[in-house]
Amino acid sequence: MNIETPLRGLITQIQRFSIHDGPGIRTTVFMKGCVLRCFWCHNPETWRHQPEIQLFPSRCIGCGKCFEVCPEGAHEMVDGQRVFHRERCKACGKCVETCYAEALVMAGEWKTPEEVLAEVLKDQVFYRQSGGGLTLSGGEPLMQLDFTRKILQLAKEAQLHTAIETCGINRWEDFESILPWLDLVMMDIKVMDEKRHTEVTGVSNRNILANVKKFAEFEMPLIIRTPVIPGVNDTVEDIRAIAAYIYGLPNLQAYDLLPYHRLAEDKYRSLGLTYKGQGLETPDKQTMQLLADTARKAGIAHVNVH
């Protein structure tokens, strides 16, 4: 007798009362896995499609419990310094369970689509009142395509408004397979020049730009977003080029400009990663207003600065 394995996906967080991830009050589900490596990414804990341990040394109270319970010896004290040997860690989570100070945090939890939707539906009354709903984010939701599709199907059965935040890199066939259960796509265009895009994200933007046009063909409501990063895409010429590409799209709901910030810097350290945005400053209001005016002059009717 064959017992079917239940569909499960890997998520990092279910964030309730989100107001910047689509219309109304929403619940945003952050999913693991992304092929881009944007150095300014706010969610580096979603890059790898596997559970991993985050270490926040400033929270550590030195109780030593993690040294005792780790079966791989990944935690130890060396010359008076606390050391985490990531190469030994198998993310079993035993150290996390003993760390009540939350210096050790598990990034990634396996859940079924039904478990995810049960959490989302807890705030159903707020969705009805505000016109909100469910947003799948990440990472890249389409890296877990079957899981994403099933959550969207269940959400539409529950009559929820559904949206995804996507980098747009996946095959069009993947996007097409979820369109029947999707109400809104929020998608990044970071840089128009393919060589420059590859330099700062690690991948070409060819698929991304092609998919923007495909969404227009299928009349899928679309919000284009540009994270404004100093030295990457913060000039009038950069924004004018993006605005020219999206000008005239019949399904374009808005163009959002998102100023760079360094709030995720501690996350990189917690994962043993080098933060490459060190020294960059958040664009000031005058710069953001100039870029917004540039997009408006290029014919984009609805431009938002967040």
Steps between C-alpha positions, in 0.01 A plus 500: 500500500643835390458788743523832322748745654323827586609810310714723719686824447776685681415840645678742733213711631127564485468874557159626602363853454725587205405829331773534237462167318188575299162666559340507844608307807679183396681195628835450327656155479878510450627196311852363470703478181627760252754492216577873522769627735421869526745641755231732641241224553293546817444127543829309453362226726271406209775444243577132563230238462582321823466568872795684654598643836535872562730609784454842663800529739371816669210299644717218635506479880779241511298220659680234294190285441561490124848354562340213691218404262657539154572148368745633240712714734418808293500727806805539720712746694845565352747722690214665683307567181171339404540324162231360268638248249242533223667232291412244769142616556220280365223737615341240727373784718595354840707806585213731403262314729728558801578867426231695684702822445432454123866545411448194278210509256385244243453654156267264321206287604322232299124548474213365289289741293209425733704602805601824333145587401372426850733771631400741225126455564537611862479860376228450241278766655769764441536400136128548441500841669811632327503326163811310599599136478798268454840587355768242424851642519850381567746417371323414179161326536531326165808313616244284683251494216270213603482630858427854380231382260322296765497787752355732236234245408396460864498877549270556203268226626484706820423808286818687594676759287836351399831658401863402451821697535740364241837573344348378171789273405305175455378348174178650368341153511540504879325834533227397259423194713399718800316780319148354555542541878683833501362855527815711504870475414760727663822466306843663509684665216832589657718596204431509126854431378552122489873509576451729798209288627717190487777678692277607790261204524694208354250429221385647169180706487394362163224277639385770738445758229331248271262394777395861562366511146336159538304614804370786285382256233304306761363819660630405844497804733863597552695724735862558397746575778852636496715488814709817467858404583783760515751440226281238332185666366453834677542734204240676288627301200444167679141579596420658164609180325277282721206739460539493122481120504181480705330805346176407329453163666119470523516290819741726692339600830793698642874550499655486849840641594646344814796681664792284610550447872741300718251347742593146392872538570478297822331216311805456277729470799261251660541276194876535480470717187690817412274802461612672179286810549727626776545876470197564279245752623125514452409735212365828636147627437616745235666223298195274525270785397721579201488137386123485550457819295722347230268198473193725488651713224563178308125438502448274803176615659522337842843525663543428871797557729505270803 
